Amino acid sequence: MNQQEDAVIKNRHDEWSAAWNKHDPKLMAGFFVADGELVNPFGRHVKGTAEIQKLFTEEQAGPMAGTTYSGTISGIRYLANNIAIVDVDGQISGMKADGAVAPPFKHHVTWIAEKKDGKWMALGARAFAFVAAPAPAT
Protein backbone atom coordinates (compact mmCIF):
# COMPACT_ATOMS: atom_id res chain seq x y z
CA MET A 1 0.00 0.00 0.00
CA ASN A 2 1.58 3.25 1.07
CA GLN A 3 3.11 5.06 4.00
CA GLN A 4 -0.04 7.09 4.55
CA GLU A 5 -2.15 3.97 5.10
CA ASP A 6 0.57 2.48 7.32
CA ALA A 7 0.30 5.61 9.48
CA VAL A 8 -3.49 5.18 9.73
CA ILE A 9 -3.03 1.59 10.94
CA LYS A 10 -0.34 2.64 13.43
CA ASN A 11 -2.70 5.32 14.77
CA ARG A 12 -5.42 2.69 15.13
CA HIS A 13 -3.01 0.57 17.15
CA ASP A 14 -2.30 3.57 19.38
CA GLU A 15 -6.06 3.87 19.91
CA TRP A 16 -6.14 0.18 20.89
CA SER A 17 -3.33 0.73 23.40
CA ALA A 18 -5.25 3.63 24.94
CA ALA A 19 -8.42 1.51 25.18
CA TRP A 20 -6.50 -1.26 26.99
CA ASN A 21 -4.90 1.25 29.35
CA LYS A 22 -8.38 2.64 30.19
CA HIS A 23 -9.40 -0.96 31.07
CA ASP A 24 -12.65 -0.56 29.15
CA PRO A 25 -13.74 -3.99 27.82
CA LYS A 26 -16.60 -2.55 25.75
CA LEU A 27 -14.29 -0.06 24.06
CA MET A 28 -11.71 -2.82 23.48
CA ALA A 29 -14.29 -5.17 21.94
CA GLY A 30 -15.39 -2.29 19.69
CA PHE A 31 -12.16 -2.70 17.72
CA PHE A 32 -13.52 -5.99 16.31
CA VAL A 33 -16.07 -6.56 13.55
CA ALA A 34 -19.35 -8.12 14.72
CA ASP A 35 -18.20 -11.69 13.97
CA GLY A 36 -14.54 -11.08 14.78
CA GLU A 37 -12.40 -13.69 16.49
CA LEU A 38 -9.79 -13.51 19.21
CA VAL A 39 -7.32 -16.07 20.49
CA ASN A 40 -5.58 -14.79 23.60
CA PRO A 41 -2.04 -15.89 24.54
CA PHE A 42 -3.47 -18.35 27.06
CA GLY A 43 -5.33 -20.28 24.35
CA ARG A 44 -8.84 -18.95 24.85
CA HIS A 45 -10.71 -18.61 21.55
CA VAL A 46 -13.82 -16.43 21.36
CA LYS A 47 -15.96 -15.19 18.48
CA GLY A 48 -18.25 -12.19 18.19
CA THR A 49 -18.04 -8.89 20.00
CA ALA A 50 -20.20 -10.06 22.94
CA GLU A 51 -17.86 -12.98 23.67
CA ILE A 52 -14.79 -10.82 23.07
CA GLN A 53 -16.11 -8.21 25.50
CA LYS A 54 -16.85 -10.95 28.05
CA LEU A 55 -13.25 -12.23 27.77
CA PHE A 56 -11.84 -8.72 28.15
CA THR A 57 -14.13 -8.10 31.15
CA GLU A 58 -12.84 -11.26 32.85
CA GLU A 59 -9.22 -10.44 32.07
CA GLN A 60 -9.48 -6.80 33.16
CA ALA A 61 -11.11 -7.84 36.45
CA GLY A 62 -8.46 -10.53 36.98
CA PRO A 63 -4.82 -10.83 35.97
CA MET A 64 -4.87 -7.78 33.66
CA ALA A 65 -6.38 -5.37 36.21
CA GLY A 66 -4.22 -2.29 36.43
CA THR A 67 -1.84 -3.40 33.70
CA THR A 68 -0.28 -1.23 31.03
CA TYR A 69 -0.14 -2.32 27.39
CA SER A 70 2.37 -1.08 24.85
CA GLY A 71 3.17 -2.35 21.40
CA THR A 72 5.10 -1.69 18.24
CA ILE A 73 3.96 -2.66 14.78
CA SER A 74 6.68 -4.80 13.26
CA GLY A 75 5.06 -5.39 9.89
CA ILE A 76 2.05 -4.71 7.70
CA ARG A 77 1.14 -6.79 4.67
CA TYR A 78 -1.77 -5.73 2.49
CA LEU A 79 -3.77 -8.53 0.90
CA ALA A 80 -6.15 -6.06 -0.76
CA ASN A 81 -6.93 -2.36 -0.46
CA ASN A 82 -9.09 -3.05 2.59
CA ILE A 83 -7.45 -6.17 4.11
CA ALA A 84 -4.12 -6.30 5.95
CA ILE A 85 -2.15 -8.59 8.21
CA VAL A 86 -0.59 -6.53 10.98
CA ASP A 87 2.16 -7.90 13.23
CA VAL A 88 2.63 -6.30 16.63
CA ASP A 89 5.29 -6.88 19.27
CA GLY A 90 3.48 -6.19 22.51
CA GLN A 91 4.19 -5.95 26.20
CA ILE A 92 1.88 -6.02 29.19
CA SER A 93 3.35 -4.60 32.39
CA GLY A 94 1.95 -4.94 35.88
CA MET A 95 0.33 -8.39 35.64
CA LYS A 96 0.03 -10.12 38.98
CA ALA A 97 0.81 -13.78 39.58
CA ASP A 98 0.29 -15.31 43.02
CA GLY A 99 -0.14 -11.81 44.46
CA ALA A 100 3.21 -10.54 43.18
CA VAL A 101 3.84 -8.34 40.16
CA ALA A 102 5.13 -10.51 37.31
CA PRO A 103 7.85 -9.43 34.90
CA PRO A 104 6.57 -7.68 31.76
CA PHE A 105 4.75 -10.16 29.51
CA LYS A 106 6.25 -9.89 26.04
CA HIS A 107 4.11 -11.37 23.29
CA HIS A 108 3.24 -11.09 19.61
CA VAL A 109 -0.12 -10.35 18.03
CA THR A 110 -1.08 -11.07 14.45
CA TRP A 111 -4.04 -8.88 13.62
CA ILE A 112 -6.14 -9.58 10.54
CA ALA A 113 -7.60 -6.17 9.75
CA GLU A 114 -10.36 -4.97 7.46
CA LYS A 115 -10.99 -1.34 6.60
CA LYS A 116 -14.72 -0.73 7.08
CA ASP A 117 -16.29 2.71 6.79
CA GLY A 118 -12.81 4.28 6.80
CA LYS A 119 -11.70 2.56 10.02
CA TRP A 120 -9.39 -0.46 10.41
CA MET A 121 -11.21 -3.16 12.38
CA ALA A 122 -10.09 -6.58 13.60
CA LEU A 123 -11.49 -9.57 11.74
CA GLY A 124 -9.27 -11.62 14.01
CA ALA A 125 -6.41 -11.32 16.43
CA ARG A 126 -4.03 -14.08 17.50
CA ALA A 127 -1.83 -13.31 20.50
CA PHE A 128 0.98 -15.63 21.49
CA ALA A 129 4.30 -15.75 23.27
CA PHE A 130 7.39 -17.11 21.59
CA VAL A 131 9.21 -19.97 23.28
CA ALA A 132 12.90 -20.76 23.05
CA ALA A 133 13.86 -23.26 20.38
CA PRO A 134 15.04 -26.62 21.68
CA ALA A 135 18.79 -27.16 21.80
CA PRO A 136 20.18 -29.04 18.80
CA ALA A 137 20.70 -32.76 19.28
CA THR A 138 24.28 -33.69 20.06
QUIWOQUI-V307483 format. One record per residue. PHI is phi as a letter, one per 40 degrees, with the letter a starting at -180 (NA if undefined). Layout:
PHI
PHI
//
This chain:
NA
a
c
c
c
d
c
c
c
c
c
c
c
c
c
c
d
c
c
d
c
c
f
b
d
c
c
c
c
c
c
b
c
d
b
c
b
b
b
c
c
b
g
c
b
b
b
g
c
c
c
c
c
c
c
c
c
c
c
c
c
b
c
c
d
g
c
b
b
a
a
b
c
b
a
b
b
c
c
a
c
b
b
a
b
b
b
b
c
b
a
b
b
g
c
b
b
f
g
b
c
c
c
d
c
c
a
b
b
b
b
c
b
b
c
b
f
g
b
c
b
c
c
a
a
b
b
a
b
c
b
c
c
c
c
c
c
b
//
